[in-house]
């Protein structure tokens, strides 16, 4: 930035050192407890309460039997799995994450058996 005084252009000022802003977010969102039910032989619906976080939750990762199967926006707290087999048991879990990529710890999973 250059200073302007009485119509005269001043010299460029000495460089200014960067000032740290907010500290990096190192706190993960709280654990998420998921519930669900089999609606059909090939459909399971899941839901969870919104996670709490010191800044903001950015989204939710949904896992079936330990494998991530979906990434759900923070605005939603439910999801439908329509890629399941009839008469089969699955264990679902959900983890919240924030803008810094911090992932919540394991929460309460849901064990759901699809209909025959």
ROMARMAR-648723 format. One record per residue: x, y, z of N, C-alpha, C in turn; residue in one letter. Coordinates in Angstrom, 2 decimals, decimal comma, m for minus. Layout:
BEGIN
npx: X; npy: Y; npz: Z; capx: X; capy: Y; capz: Z; cpx: X; cpy: Y; cpz: Z; residu: a
...
END
This chain:
BEGIN
npx: 0,84; npy: m1,16; npz: 0,00; capx: 0,00; capy: 0,00; capz: 0,00; cpx: 0,89; cpy: 1,23; cpz: 0,00; residu: x
npx: 0,52; npy: 2,25; npz: m0,75; capx: 1,29; capy: 3,49; capz: m0,78; cpx: 0,49; cpy: 4,58; cpz: m0,10; residu: x
npx: 1,20; npy: 5,40; npz: 0,60; capx: 0,54; capy: 6,52; capz: 1,27; cpx: 0,41; cpy: 7,68; cpz: 0,30; residu: x
npx: m0,66; npy: 8,40; npz: 0,41; capx: m0,87; capy: 9,57; capz: m0,43; cpx: m1,08; cpy: 10,75; cpz: 0,50; residu: x
npx: m0,21; npy: 11,77; npz: 0,37; capx: m0,33; capy: 12,96; capz: 1,21; cpx: m0,35; cpy: 14,18; cpz: 0,32; residu: x
npx: m1,33; npy: 14,95; npz: 0,43; capx: m1,46; capy: 16,21; capz: m0,32; cpx: m1,16; cpy: 16,02; cpz: m1,80; residu: x
npx: m1,64; npy: 14,93; npz: m2,35; capx: m1,48; capy: 14,71; capz: m3,78; cpx: m0,15; cpy: 14,11; cpz: m4,16; residu: x
npx: 0,76; npy: 13,91; npz: m3,21; capx: 2,05; capy: 13,33; capz: m3,52; cpx: 2,02; cpy: 11,84; cpz: m3,27; residu: x
npx: 2,63; npy: 11,10; npz: m4,15; capx: 2,70; capy: 9,66; capz: m3,97; cpx: 3,93; cpy: 9,35; cpz: m3,13; residu: x
npx: 3,71; npy: 8,58; npz: m2,10; capx: 4,82; capy: 8,22; capz: m1,23; cpx: 5,51; cpy: 6,96; cpz: m1,70; residu: x
npx: 6,59; npy: 6,66; npz: m1,07; capx: 7,33; capy: 5,44; capz: m1,38; cpx: 6,58; cpy: 4,23; cpz: m0,81; residu: x
npx: 6,90; npy: 3,08; npz: m1,36; capx: 6,30; capy: 1,87; capz: m0,82; cpx: 6,82; cpy: 1,64; cpz: 0,58; residu: x
npx: 5,97; npy: 1,29; npz: 1,50; capx: 6,43; capy: 1,05; capz: 2,87; cpx: 7,22; cpy: m0,26; cpz: 2,94; residu: x
npx: 7,93; npy: m0,40; npz: 4,03; capx: 8,66; capy: m1,65; capz: 4,25; cpx: 7,65; cpy: m2,80; cpz: 4,33; residu: x
npx: 8,11; npy: m3,98; npz: 3,98; capx: 7,19; capy: m5,12; capz: 4,02; cpx: 6,68; cpy: m5,34; cpz: 5,44; residu: x
npx: 5,47; npy: m5,79; npz: 5,51; capx: 4,81; capy: m6,02; capz: 6,79; cpx: 4,76; cpy: m7,51; cpz: 7,04; residu: x
npx: 5,19; npy: m7,94; npz: 8,22; capx: 5,14; capy: m9,38; capz: 8,50; cpx: 3,70; cpy: m9,86; cpz: 8,61; residu: x
npx: 3,49; npy: m11,09; npz: 8,21; capx: 2,15; capy: m11,69; capz: 8,31; cpx: 1,78; cpy: m11,86; cpz: 9,77; residu: x
npx: 0,53; npy: m11,63; npz: 10,06; capx: 0,03; capy: m11,80; capz: 11,42; cpx: m0,87; cpy: m13,03; cpz: 11,40; residu: x
npx: m0,63; npy: m13,91; npz: 12,32; capx: m1,43; capy: m15,14; capz: 12,38; cpx: m2,89; cpy: m14,79; cpz: 12,67; residu: x
npx: m3,77; npy: m15,50; npz: 11,98; capx: m5,20; capy: m15,31; capz: 12,22; cpx: m5,67; cpy: m16,31; cpz: 13,25; residu: x
npx: m6,79; npy: m16,93; npz: 12,98; capx: m7,30; capy: m17,95; capz: 13,89; cpx: m6,38; cpy: m19,16; cpz: 13,92; residu: x
npx: m6,26; npy: m19,73; npz: 15,07; capx: m5,45; capy: m20,93; capz: 15,18; cpx: m6,09; cpy: m22,06; cpz: 14,37; residu: x
npx: m5,26; npy: m22,94; npz: 13,89; capx: m5,77; capy: m24,07; capz: 13,12; cpx: m6,73; cpy: m24,89; cpz: 13,97; residu: x
npx: m7,77; npy: m25,38; npz: 13,34; capx: m8,77; capy: m26,19; capz: 14,04; cpx: m8,22; cpy: m27,61; cpz: 14,19; residu: x
npx: m7,97; npy: m27,99; npz: 15,42; capx: m7,45; capy: m29,33; capz: 15,68; cpx: m8,43; cpy: m30,18; cpz: 16,47; residu: x
npx: m9,63; npy: m29,64; npz: 16,70; capx: m10,63; capy: m30,35; capz: 17,49; cpx: m11,62; cpy: m31,04; cpz: 16,56; residu: x
npx: m11,77; npy: m32,33; npz: 16,73; capx: m12,69; capy: m33,11; capz: 15,90; cpx: m14,13; cpy: m32,92; cpz: 16,40; residu: x
npx: m15,10; npy: m33,09; npz: 15,52; capx: m16,51; capy: m33,06; capz: 15,96; cpx: m16,78; cpy: m34,21; cpz: 16,94; residu: x
npx: m17,86; npy: m34,07; npz: 17,68; capx: m18,25; capy: m35,10; capz: 18,64; cpx: m18,69; cpy: m36,37; cpz: 17,91; residu: x
npx: m18,59; npy: m37,50; npz: 18,59; capx: m19,01; capy: m38,79; capz: 18,04; cpx: m20,50; cpy: m38,75; cpz: 17,69; residu: x
npx: m20,86; npy: m39,52; npz: 16,67; capx: m22,23; capy: m39,56; capz: 16,17; cpx: m22,83; cpy: m40,94; cpz: 16,43; residu: x
npx: m24,03; npy: m40,96; npz: 16,98; capx: m24,77; capy: m42,22; capz: 17,16; cpx: m25,77; cpy: m42,35; cpz: 16,02; residu: x
npx: m25,72; npy: m43,47; npz: 15,33; capx: m26,60; capy: m43,67; capz: 14,18; cpx: m27,68; cpy: m44,69; cpz: 14,53; residu: x
npx: m28,87; npy: m44,47; npz: 14,01; capx: m29,96; capy: m45,44; capz: 14,14; cpx: m30,47; cpy: m45,71; cpz: 12,73; residu: x
npx: m31,17; npy: m46,80; npz: 12,57; capx: m31,70; capy: m47,11; capz: 11,25; cpx: m32,67; cpy: m48,25; cpz: 11,27; residu: x
npx: m33,26; npy: m48,51; npz: 10,11; capx: m34,19; capy: m49,63; capz: 9,98; cpx: m34,25; cpy: m50,07; cpz: 8,52; residu: x
npx: m34,55; npy: m51,34; npz: 8,36; capx: m34,73; capy: m51,88; capz: 7,01; cpx: m36,14; cpy: m51,56; cpz: 6,56; residu: x
npx: m36,26; npy: m50,87; npz: 5,45; capx: m37,57; capy: m50,51; capz: 4,91; cpx: m38,07; cpy: m51,55; cpz: 3,92; residu: x
npx: m37,13; npy: m52,32; npz: 3,40; capx: m37,41; capy: m53,21; capz: 2,29; cpx: m36,26; cpy: m54,21; cpz: 2,25; residu: x
npx: m36,35; npy: m55,21; npz: 1,44; capx: m35,27; capy: m56,19; capz: 1,32; cpx: m33,98; cpy: m55,57; cpz: 0,79; residu: x
npx: m34,11; npy: m54,45; npz: 0,08; capx: m32,92; capy: m53,83; capz: m0,52; cpx: m32,77; cpy: m52,35; cpz: m0,16; residu: x
npx: m33,39; npy: m51,91; npz: 0,94; capx: m33,28; capy: m50,50; capz: 1,34; cpx: m33,19; cpy: m50,40; cpz: 2,87; residu: x
npx: m32,22; npy: m49,60; npz: 3,31; capx: m32,04; capy: m49,31; capz: 4,73; cpx: m32,00; cpy: m47,79; cpz: 4,88; residu: x
npx: m32,73; npy: m47,26; npz: 5,84; capx: m32,67; capy: m45,83; capz: 6,10; cpx: m31,91; cpy: m45,60; cpz: 7,40; residu: x
npx: m31,06; npy: m44,59; npz: 7,40; capx: m30,24; capy: m44,26; capz: 8,55; cpx: m30,52; cpy: m42,82; cpz: 8,96; residu: x
npx: m30,38; npy: m42,54; npz: 10,26; capx: m30,50; capy: m41,17; capz: 10,73; cpx: m29,61; cpy: m40,98; cpz: 11,95; residu: x
npx: m29,28; npy: m39,72; npz: 12,23; capx: m28,42; capy: m39,38; capz: 13,37; cpx: m28,70; cpy: m37,94; cpz: 13,77; residu: x
npx: m28,38; npy: m37,62; npz: 15,01; capx: m28,51; capy: m36,24; capz: 15,49; cpx: m27,33; cpy: m35,45; cpz: 14,95; residu: x
npx: m27,52; npy: m34,17; npz: 14,67; capx: m26,39; capy: m33,37; capz: 14,18; cpx: m25,23; cpy: m33,39; cpz: 15,18; residu: x
npx: m24,03; npy: m33,51; npz: 14,68; capx: m22,85; capy: m33,53; capz: 15,54; cpx: m22,55; cpy: m32,13; cpz: 16,05; residu: x
npx: m21,93; npy: m32,06; npz: 17,21; capx: m21,48; capy: m30,77; capz: 17,73; cpx: m20,00; cpy: m30,61; cpz: 17,40; residu: x
npx: m19,60; npy: m29,34; npz: 17,21; capx: m18,23; capy: m29,05; capz: 16,79; cpx: m17,89; cpy: m27,65; cpz: 17,24; residu: x
npx: m16,61; npy: m27,37; npz: 17,50; capx: m16,22; capy: m26,04; capz: 17,98; cpx: m16,31; cpy: m24,97; cpz: 16,90; residu: x
npx: m16,25; npy: m25,34; npz: 15,62; capx: m16,42; capy: m24,37; capz: 14,54; cpx: m17,69; cpy: m24,71; cpz: 13,75; residu: x
npx: m17,61; npy: m25,68; npz: 12,88; capx: m18,79; capy: m26,10; capz: 12,11; cpx: m18,53; cpy: m27,47; cpz: 11,50; residu: x
npx: m19,58; npy: m28,27; npz: 11,48; capx: m19,50; capy: m29,58; capz: 10,83; cpx: m19,60; cpy: m29,35; cpz: 9,33; residu: x
npx: m18,75; npy: m30,01; npz: 8,56; capx: m18,75; capy: m29,86; capz: 7,11; cpx: m19,52; cpy: m30,97; cpz: 6,41; residu: x
npx: m19,65; npy: m32,13; npz: 7,07; capx: m20,37; capy: m33,24; capz: 6,47; cpx: m20,23; cpy: m34,50; cpz: 7,30; residu: x
npx: m20,78; npy: m35,59; npz: 6,76; capx: m20,80; capy: m36,87; capz: 7,45; cpx: m20,35; cpy: m37,97; cpz: 6,49; residu: x
npx: m19,53; npy: m38,85; npz: 6,99; capx: m19,12; capy: m40,03; capz: 6,22; cpx: m19,91; cpy: m41,22; cpz: 6,76; residu: x
npx: m20,57; npy: m41,94; npz: 5,86; capx: m21,39; capy: m43,09; capz: 6,25; cpx: m20,61; cpy: m44,36; cpz: 5,90; residu: x
npx: m20,56; npy: m45,28; npz: 6,86; capx: m19,83; capy: m46,53; capz: 6,68; cpx: m20,77; cpy: m47,72; cpz: 6,82; residu: x
npx: m20,57; npy: m48,71; npz: 5,96; capx: m21,27; capy: m49,99; capz: 6,08; cpx: m20,19; cpy: m51,05; cpz: 6,24; residu: x
npx: m20,27; npy: m51,78; npz: 7,34; capx: m19,28; capy: m52,83; capz: 7,63; cpx: m17,84; cpy: m52,30; cpz: 7,52; residu: x
npx: m17,63; npy: m51,08; npz: 8,01; capx: m16,30; capy: m50,50; capz: 8,06; cpx: m15,80; cpy: m49,85; cpz: 6,79; residu: x
npx: m16,59; npy: m49,87; npz: 5,72; capx: m16,20; capy: m49,29; capz: 4,44; cpx: m17,05; cpy: m48,05; cpz: 4,17; residu: x
npx: m16,41; npy: m46,93; npz: 3,84; capx: m17,17; capy: m45,72; capz: 3,55; cpx: m18,00; cpy: m45,91; cpz: 2,29; residu: x
npx: m19,31; npy: m45,60; npz: 2,39; capx: m20,21; capy: m45,77; capz: 1,25; cpx: m20,87; cpy: m44,46; cpz: 0,83; residu: x
npx: m20,74; npy: m43,41; npz: 1,66; capx: m21,37; capy: m42,14; capz: 1,30; cpx: m20,71; cpy: m40,99; cpz: 2,03; residu: x
npx: m20,83; npy: m39,82; npz: 1,44; capx: m20,40; capy: m38,56; capz: 2,04; cpx: m21,61; cpy: m37,64; cpz: 1,97; residu: x
npx: m22,16; npy: m37,31; npz: 3,12; capx: m23,42; capy: m36,57; capz: 3,19; cpx: m23,15; cpy: m35,14; cpz: 3,67; residu: x
npx: m23,75; npy: m34,16; npz: 3,02; capx: m23,58; capy: m32,76; capz: 3,40; cpx: m24,06; cpy: m32,52; cpz: 4,83; residu: x
npx: m23,48; npy: m31,53; npz: 5,48; capx: m23,81; capy: m31,23; capz: 6,88; cpx: m25,27; cpy: m30,85; cpz: 7,08; residu: x
npx: m25,93; npy: m30,38; npz: 6,04; capx: m27,33; capy: m29,97; capz: 6,15; cpx: m28,28; cpy: m31,15; cpz: 6,37; residu: x
npx: m27,80; npy: m32,36; npz: 6,12; capx: m28,64; capy: m33,55; capz: 6,22; cpx: m28,19; cpy: m34,43; cpz: 7,37; residu: x
npx: m29,15; npy: m35,09; npz: 7,99; capx: m28,81; capy: m36,04; capz: 9,06; cpx: m29,53; cpy: m37,37; cpz: 8,86; residu: x
npx: m29,67; npy: m37,73; npz: 7,59; capx: m30,22; capy: m39,04; capz: 7,26; cpx: m29,71; cpy: m39,43; cpz: 5,87; residu: x
npx: m29,80; npy: m40,75; npz: 5,61; capx: m29,34; capy: m41,24; capz: 4,32; cpx: m29,97; cpy: m42,61; cpz: 4,07; residu: x
npx: m30,24; npy: m42,94; npz: 2,81; capx: m30,81; capy: m44,23; capz: 2,47; cpx: m29,80; cpy: m45,05; cpz: 1,69; residu: x
npx: m29,57; npy: m46,26; npz: 2,16; capx: m28,69; capy: m47,21; capz: 1,47; cpx: m29,57; cpy: m48,14; cpz: 0,65; residu: x
npx: m29,47; npy: m48,04; npz: m0,66; capx: m30,28; capy: m48,90; capz: m1,53; cpx: m29,40; cpy: m49,88; cpz: m2,30; residu: x
npx: m28,24; npy: m50,20; npz: m1,71; capx: m27,32; capy: m51,16; capz: m2,34; cpx: m27,05; cpy: m52,32; cpz: m1,39; residu: x
npx: m28,10; npy: m52,80; npz: m0,74; capx: m27,97; capy: m53,90; capz: 0,21; cpx: m28,68; cpy: m55,15; cpz: m0,32; residu: x
npx: m28,33; npy: m56,26; npz: 0,25; capx: m28,90; capy: m57,54; capz: m0,16; cpx: m30,02; cpy: m57,96; cpz: 0,80; residu: x
npx: m31,01; npy: m58,71; npz: 0,33; capx: m32,07; capy: m59,20; capz: 1,22; cpx: m31,53; cpy: m60,15; cpz: 2,29; residu: x
npx: m32,20; npy: m60,10; npz: 3,44; capx: m31,93; capy: m61,03; capz: 4,54; cpx: m30,44; cpy: m61,07; cpz: 4,94; residu: x
npx: m29,85; npy: m59,87; npz: 5,02; capx: m28,43; capy: m59,75; capz: 5,34; cpx: m28,24; cpy: m58,73; cpz: 6,46; residu: x
npx: m27,33; npy: m59,00; npz: 7,37; capx: m27,03; capy: m58,08; capz: 8,48; cpx: m25,87; cpy: m57,16; cpz: 8,10; residu: x
npx: m26,02; npy: m55,89; npz: 8,48; capx: m24,99; capy: m54,89; capz: 8,22; cpx: m24,77; cpy: m54,08; cpz: 9,49; residu: x
npx: m23,55; npy: m53,57; npz: 9,64; capx: m23,25; capy: m52,65; capz: 10,74; cpx: m22,93; cpy: m51,30; cpz: 10,10; residu: x
npx: m23,69; npy: m50,27; npz: 10,51; capx: m23,51; capy: m48,92; capz: 9,99; cpx: m22,93; cpy: m48,01; cpz: 11,06; residu: x
npx: m22,10; npy: m47,09; npz: 10,63; capx: m21,60; capy: m46,04; capz: 11,52; cpx: m21,50; cpy: m44,75; cpz: 10,71; residu: x
npx: m21,48; npy: m43,65; npz: 11,42; capx: m21,38; capy: m42,34; capz: 10,79; cpx: m20,34; cpy: m41,54; cpz: 11,55; residu: x
npx: m19,48; npy: m40,85; npz: 10,81; capx: m18,48; capy: m39,96; capz: 11,41; cpx: m18,66; cpy: m38,58; cpz: 10,82; residu: x
npx: m18,65; npy: m37,57; npz: 11,69; capx: m18,72; capy: m36,18; capz: 11,25; cpx: m17,31; cpy: m35,69; cpz: 10,96; residu: x
npx: m17,20; npy: m34,71; npz: 10,06; capx: m15,91; capy: m34,07; capz: 9,82; cpx: m16,11; cpy: m32,57; cpz: 9,65; residu: x
npx: m15,05; npy: m31,83; npz: 9,96; capx: m15,12; capy: m30,37; capz: 9,86; cpx: m14,31; cpy: m29,87; cpz: 8,67; residu: x
npx: m14,27; npy: m28,56; npz: 8,48; capx: m13,56; capy: m27,96; capz: 7,34; cpx: m12,07; cpy: m28,27; cpz: 7,35; residu: x
npx: m11,51; npy: m28,50; npz: 8,54; capx: m10,08; capy: m28,80; capz: 8,65; cpx: m9,79; cpy: m30,27; cpz: 8,38; residu: x
npx: m10,86; npy: m31,06; npz: 8,20; capx: m10,67; capy: m32,48; capz: 7,93; cpx: m10,62; cpy: m33,35; cpz: 9,17; residu: x
npx: m10,85; npy: m32,76; npz: 10,34; capx: m10,88; capy: m33,55; capz: 11,56; cpx: m12,08; cpy: m34,48; cpz: 11,54; residu: x
npx: m11,86; npy: m35,75; npz: 11,81; capx: m12,90; capy: m36,77; capz: 11,78; cpx: m13,30; cpy: m37,15; cpz: 13,19; residu: x
npx: m14,60; npy: m37,23; npz: 13,45; capx: m15,07; capy: m37,57; capz: 14,79; cpx: m14,65; cpy: m38,99; cpz: 15,16; residu: x
npx: m14,58; npy: m39,26; npz: 16,46; capx: m14,28; capy: m40,63; capz: 16,89; cpx: m15,48; cpy: m41,54; cpz: 16,59; residu: x
npx: m15,25; npy: m42,83; npz: 16,74; capx: m16,34; capy: m43,78; capz: 16,54; cpx: m17,49; cpy: m43,48; cpz: 17,50; residu: x
npx: m18,69; npy: m43,50; npz: 16,96; capx: m19,87; capy: m43,32; capz: 17,78; cpx: m20,59; cpy: m44,64; cpz: 17,93; residu: x
npx: m21,84; npy: m44,59; npz: 18,31; capx: m22,63; capy: m45,80; capz: 18,47; cpx: m23,08; cpy: m46,30; cpz: 17,11; residu: x
npx: m22,69; npy: m47,52; npz: 16,73; capx: m23,10; capy: m48,05; capz: 15,42; cpx: m24,52; cpy: m48,62; cpz: 15,48; residu: x
npx: m25,08; npy: m48,92; npz: 14,34; capx: m26,39; capy: m49,55; capz: 14,24; cpx: m26,25; cpy: m50,86; cpz: 13,47; residu: x
npx: m26,75; npy: m51,94; npz: 14,04; capx: m26,75; capy: m53,23; capz: 13,34; cpx: m28,15; cpy: m53,44; cpz: 12,79; residu: x
npx: m28,24; npy: m53,61; npz: 11,48; capx: m29,53; capy: m53,70; capz: 10,82; cpx: m29,54; cpy: m54,92; cpz: 9,91; residu: x
npx: m30,62; npy: m55,68; npz: 9,99; capx: m30,82; capy: m56,83; capz: 9,10; cpx: m31,91; cpy: m56,49; cpz: 8,11; residu: x
npx: m31,61; npy: m56,64; npz: 6,84; capx: m32,60; capy: m56,35; capz: 5,81; cpx: m33,70; cpy: m57,41; cpz: 5,80; residu: x
npx: m34,80; npy: m57,06; npz: 5,22; capx: m35,94; capy: m57,97; capz: 5,15; cpx: m35,68; cpy: m59,05; cpz: 4,11; residu: x
npx: m36,31; npy: m60,21; npz: 4,28; capx: m36,12; capy: m61,31; capz: 3,30; cpx: m36,72; cpy: m60,96; cpz: 1,93; residu: x
END
